[in-house]
Structures are given as structure tokens and as C-alpha cells.
Amino acid sequence: MRKAISLLLCLVLIGLTAGCMAQDAPASASASAEPSASAEPTPTATPSTQDASLDLISDVLLQSEAFSIRLLQNGVAADTSGNTVFSPLGVSAALAALYLGSAGETAEELRALAGFTAEAEDVLSALASFSSDATGTQLVISDRYSLSDSYVQALSAAGMRCVSASLGSADGTGQLNAAAALYSHAFADAFETTTPSESLLVLTGSAPSLAFDTPFPVLERFQGLFESPDGLVPCDFLYSEGDLPYYEDERVQICAVPMDGGQTELLLILPKGDSMSDTLELLGQYGGDWIGADDLQAYPVRLTLPALSLTQNASLLENLLSMGLSLPFNQTAADFSPMLAESFPLSLSGFYTLTELNISETGINHDGQAPQEANFNSSEAGADMLLDRPFLLALRSKSSGAPLLLAWINTPNSAL
């Protein structure tokens, strides 16, 4: 793992926790957001302008999904026994922020990796339209450096918060951990704290808190075995049944579990590959279709899934390097001058994800009360979906279709 920061660190945290957007913005950002008394009314968008905006948002969402599938496939191939978990919107927003703050070949590499076809400002604007899906973005920079006003304004317009901190000190570590704790117990001080001074670090985080709309009765919980790549792992399983959105063919089983009053759904995707290589090939060919599936039909399903307890801080550095991103990590060649008020050597030293993912009868990272029992009417009709081996989990917004979280689960319990 690359060492973390001493003199400069940029932290991008994309979280799904409810209420994060209620945090106060810095005074300067708040002041800049206030309209002046002499400001002219905003012109009403014409249909062509609206269509262009919708096209941009659609394009950015498709680009984020395509990149996320490649990143997922890369992560699963690189770690065949651990879990791969990240927020697609979080990673895309982090890359867009870096893209905006870079120049020359560094910017081109970031653009090509993420698949962006629009200007960085437009990409950030499109991602900001999903602010209700990915609440809270923070950029924390060492107080030894200053961000350019234009960069701060652009990030602020996209809903990102810029904070100056005493990084490399005890106070700075405390500030960093306080930010990381919003999303995960994978505190940032797990990362080593010495690094070349001309460097920055990106962190994305997610910890959605959502309740199941479908009952998973407490009395239906049972102990069983999960077939992980390293062998059989004891774990608890949850059970529910009923008419759920469902699809099955010779390659996959997909079931959608409604959450949060139908505003969000948990997609459970079980590929039918006979080996990991088969599964990786299926992910590459059909992963985007599976995650974006909109043709699921209500069908009687008997659903059994493991109770998950995952806390993860994972480095994406090696993944990004293997996917072709190199210049941003090069201390002598990286060009991040557009984000700074004064030009200094600056390179990217790490890219981490912090994730908290606990699934119980009440939902995902959700404290509530689950029914003790339910009157299920089991019959031979319908489908059985038993998630007792590696599977793909996708959390997506019903309104936008945006994937909020992707996770390849190789083992149901981990703290990394």
C-alpha cells in the first residue's frame, strides 16, 4: 500500500448517509452561493437547453456505469478471495474533481480512464444532479497549500465542500478520522502517514442507511455455510418470500428487493459461471445489462441471502494503475497546477474507498425493528434464489437508475 500524506492531502468523500447534506458549508462557500441584489433573473431553459442537459446527465451516468463495471471486473480479478466494494458515483465524482484540477496529458489520462466526453465542469454539474443519491462531498487540503478560487467555486457549485486542515499533525489526523467516521469504521489513520510532500490522496466513502420494504422476519434467520473461494464459511442467513421483481436465464439470476419506500432497490445478482474465469467473462459481457436491468417482472421468489457485516478500507491505486492511469501518480510528470493558487509539484499518492455495509432484517446499515415472524405461503410454484456463494450486489436509485453502490461479495463477514 502506498504511504499516505505528510504535507498535502486531498480527500474526496462521497457518502450515502442520510443527512450528510445538512452539514454547514464553509462561510466563503455559503457567501458565494448567495445571489446578489442586482442579479438578473435566471432565464427559463428552452426545450433544446433542457434536452441538452438531460442528454449530458444521461451520458455521464452511462459513462460512470461503464467505468464502474471495468473497475469491478478489475477488482474481482485482482482479489479473488476478498470483497470488492465501492460507490460508482463516488469514484466518478472523485475522478471528475481530479480531471477538473489537472492539465495537459494528466487531464487526458483521467478523462480517458473515466470515459468522460464532456468538459470537466459539465461532468461535475451532471454528477451534482444526483446529489440526493450521493450526499456529501468533501475536499480536505493541507493548510500549507491554497486551492485556486476558481477551483473552489467549481467544486462548490457541484455540491463539494472544501476544507483546509493541519494534515501531518495530530489535529489533522483527528480531522481526517472525523470525516472518515461519517461513512465507515475504517478510519483513515489505518493508512501510513509519511509520503513525498508533493502528493495528494483521494478517499471515497459510502454507508447508505436504508430500510427493507420486504419483510425479513427475525425468526426466519438461520445458520448455514457460505461457499467462499477460500472454503466454507459459517454465517447467518436471512429469508423472505413473495412477489419480487425477478429475472433468470442460463447465465444469471437477478432479484430486486425494494427499499426506502420504493425509492431505492437492492439488486441481488447471482451469475451462473462454473469458475471465477467464467464469472469474470460474464461480468465483462453482461455486467452493465444486469446492473441496469429494467425488465424485471414480479414473480413468486423464495429468497435466502447472507447477513452481511463488512467494514472495508481498500486501495484502488493498483487497480487504476493496471487500467492505464499512470501520469497522475508520477511525481515529476503529474500536472495538477489548475487546482492550486500557486504552482507547486503535486502528484497522486493514493486512492482509497471506505465502506460500511451491514445487512440485517431491518435493512442496510439501518437501526429499526424487523417483524418477528410473517405468514409466508410457501408453495412449489415460483423460484428459489439461494445466495450461498459469491454474488454481485448493486444498490440503485429507482428515480434516476443511478448505481449507488456496487459490491462483489466473496465472503459475508470481513473487516479489512
N, C-alpha and C positions, 0 to 999 in steps of 0.2 A: 504494500500500500504506500502510495506517495505520502511524504510528510506534509503536514498542514502548515499554517501560516505563521510568520513572525511579525513582519512589518505591514503586509497588506493582505486583506482577505475580503472577497465579495461573497455575500451569502444571499442566494435566492431561495426563498422558502415558499413553495406553493402548497397550501393546505386545503383540506376539505372540511375542516372542523367548523361546525355551526357557530356563528357569532364572531368569527375572526375579523370580518369586515367592520365590526363595531369598534375596533381599536382606533384611537385618535391618530390622525396623520400629523406629521411634523408641522410646526407653526408656519414654516415657509411654504410648504406644500398646500396647507389649508388656505393661506392668504392668496396664493396664486390661483386657487380654484374659484375664488370669489369673483363674480362678474363686476366690472367697473360700472359706475353710474352712467357713464357715457357710452357704454357698449351698445351697439346696434342689435336689434332683434335678429335671432338666427333665422336665415331663410328656410322656408319649408322645402324639404327634399322633393325633387321631382321624381316621377316613377323611374326614369332612367338612372338617377342617382341611387335610389333605393335598390334597384336591381343590381347595380354595380356593387353596392355594399353587401348585398346578400350573396352575390357571386364570390366576392372576396372571402367572406366568412366561410362559405361552403368549401372554397378551395383550401383555405388554411386548415379547416377541420380535416379534410381528406388527406392533406399533407402530414398533419400530426398523426393521424391513424396509420398511414403507410410507414412513417418513420418508426412509430411505436412497435409495429409488427416486426420490422427488421431488428430493432433493439431487443425485443422479446426473444426472437429466434437466436440472436447472438448471445444473449444472456443464458438461455437454456443450454445452448451448445457448450458455452464456456464453463458452466457449473451444472453438471449432470446429476448432482445429488442434493444441492441446496435449492432454495426458493428464489425466484426472480420476481420482484415486486416494485412497481413504480407508478407514478401518476403521469399519463401521457400529456395532459395539459401542462403539468408542472415542468416536465422536461422540455417541452416545446417552448414554453414561456421563458425558461432559463436560456435556451439556445437563442431565442429571439432577442433577449436582452444583451447577450454577448455579441450577437450579429450587429445590433444597433451600435454597440460601443467599440466596434472594430473597423479596420480599414484594409484596403488592398487585398492581398492573397489570403490573409487571415479571415477577412469577412467572406471571401468567396468560398473558402473551405467550410465555414459554418453554414452558409447558405446552401451549398451543395449537399452537405450531410443531412440537414433537416428537410431538404426538398422545397424550401421556400421559393416562390416565383415572384413575390411582391417585394416592395421595399420594406426594410425593417420596421419603419414606423407604421406601415399599413398592417404588417403581420401582428404587431403588438396591439393595434387597435382592434383587429379581428379577434384576437385572443381575449381582449378585455370584454368582449360581448358575452363571454362565458363566465363572467365574474361571479355569478350566482352558483356556478358549478365548481369553481376553483377559487375559494375565498382566501384572500390574503397573500400578498407577495412582498417580501422584504429584501432590500439590498443593504447589507451592512458592510461598511468600508472602514478601514483603519483611519483614525483621526490624524494620521501623518500625511494623508493624501486628501485631495479635494476633487470631487466629481465636477465636470463642467455643468454650468447652469442648464444648457440645452438638453443634456443627457438626463439630468434630474427631472426636468419638465416633461420630457418624453415618457419616462417611466411613470411619473406621477399621473399623466394623462391616461396611462394604461392600467391604473389602479395599483401601481407598485410603490412601496414606501422605502425611502432612502434614509438610512441611519448611520451616523458616524459613531464609532466605538473605539475604546482603548484596547485594540486587539494586541495580543502578545503579552498581556498583563493579566493579573488575577481578575481585575474588574472586567476586562474584555472577555475572558473565558466565561465569567458569570453571565454576561450579557448574551453571549453566544448560546450557552446552555438554556437560558430562559427562553430564547427564541425556538430552539430545537425542541424544548419540552412541550411546546404547543401541539406538536404533531407526533411525538414518539418518545419513548423512554430510552432511545438510542442517542444518548447525549453526545454533543459534539466533542467533549473532552476525551472521547474514545479515540479520536484522531490524534496522532502525534503533532506537536506544536512547534516544530522547527522546520523551516523551509527557506529556500532562497528569498531574499527580500523583494525581488521583482516578480511577484506572483499573486494570483488570486484563486479563490476557491468557491465553487458553487455547491450549494446544498438545496435539494428539493425535498419537500416533506408532505405527507398526507396521512390523515387519520379521520376518515369520514365517520360520522355518528348517525346511524340510520336504523329505524325500527322495521322489522318484518311486518308486512300486511298479511302474510300467510302464517297460520299458527304452527309452531313447532312445540308441542306440549312437553313439559319438563319430564313427565312420567314416561315419555317415549324414548328418552335418552338411554343409550346402552353402550357398553364397552365392546370394542372389536379390534380388528387388526387392519392397518393401512399398509399396502404393499409399496413401500418406498424403494428407490433404486438401491439403497443400502440394506434392504431386508424388511421384514415385517416389523411395524411399529405399533405398539398399543396406543389406542386413542378412543375418545368418546365420539359417538355418532349421534346426530340429530335426525329426526324423522318427521315427515309431513306427507300428506296426500291430498289430492283434489285436482280440479281442473286448472292447469297451468299452461302458459304459452310453451309450446314444445315443438321440437323438430328432430328427426332422426333419418339418417341414410346409412350407406355402407361405410362411411368414413367417420361419422360423429354422432353423438347425442348432445342436444342443447336444450336446456330448460331455463326459463326466466322466472325469477321469484320477485314479485312486486314489493317495493319498499317505500316508506315515507309517503303514504297515501297515494301511491301510484306515480309519484313524481320521478322516482328512480327505480331501476331494476337491477337485480343481481343475475348476471348470465353465468350459468354453470355449463362448461363446455368439456366434454369427455371424448377426446379423439380415440379412434379405434386402431391406431398403429400397433403393429406387433412388436416393435422395438423403438428405441429412442431415435434412431436414424429415420425410421418411418414417420415418427411423430414430428420430427423437425421438418421433414419434407412436406407433411400435411400442413403444418403451421405456415410454412412459406407460401404454399399454394392457395390455401383456403382461410388462413387466419383472419384476414381482413373481412371476408364474407361472413365468417362466423360471428365476429365481434359486431359487425354492422347488420346482422340478420334482422330483417323486419317482416318476415313472412311466417313467424311462429304462430301456430294455431292452438287454441285451447283444447286440451286433451287430458284425460284422466292419467295422472302420474303419481307413482309411489316413489318419493324422493328421500334418499338417505345421503347425508353429507357429513364430513367430519367437523367437529367443533374445532375451530382454529384458534391458536394463540401464537401470533407471530409478532416479534419485535425485531426490526432489521435496520442496520445502517450498512449500506453497501456502496462500494466504489464503482462508478461506471467508467472510470478512466481507461482501463484496459479495453473495455468494450468499444468506447469511442475511438481509441487508437486503432483497434483492429477494423473499424468501419471506415477508416480513412482520414480521421481528424488528427493532424499532427502539428501544424504550424502554431495553433494557439498554445500548445504546451512547450514550444521552443523558446528558451529564454532570450535568444539573440534574434530570432526572426519574427516573433509574435508582434502584432501591431494593434494595441488597444488604446492608442492615443486619443480617439474621439471621445472616450468616456471621461478623460481626465482634464482638469482645468489647466494643468501644465504637463508637458510631455515627459514621461519617465518610462524606462524599460518596465514592461509588465507582461507576465505570461500566466497561463492557467496551470495550477499545480494539482487540482483535484476536482472531481465532480461526483457528489455523493447523494444518495437518496436515504431519507429517514422515513420509516413506515411503521405504523401501529395497525395491526389487523387482527382483531379478535371477533370471532363469530360464535354466538351462543343462541339460545332460544329467543332472546329478545331482539337480536339483530346484529349489526356490525358496530363494534365499539359503543354499544348502546346500553345504558342502565335503565332498566324498566322491569315490568312484570310480564312474564310469559304465562300462558294458561297451563294449569297443572295437567289437564287431560282434554281430549277432544273426541267427539263422536265420529270417528272415521268409519266409512262404509267400504271396507276393502272388498274387492271382487277380482276375478281373474281378468276382467277387461282392463285395458289401459297399458301403460308402460312402466317398467321398473328402471330407475336410474340410481345406481349404486356407485358413489364416488369413493371407492376404496383403493384407488391407485392414482398416480399423477394426473392432474387435470388443470384446465385453464379457467380462471375466474376473471370476469370483467364486470365492473360497475359502471353503468352508463345512465346519463340523463334521458328521461323519456321525451322531454320537450325538444332538446337540441340533438339528441343522439350522440352527444359527445362522450367518449370513454373517459371516466373519471379516475379509474384505477385498473391496472392490469396486473395479474399475478399468476405465475406458473407455480403450482403447489406440488413440490416433490415430497414434502414431509409436513404433517399438520401442526407440529409444535417446534418452534425454534426461537432462539434469541441470538442474533448474530451481531 
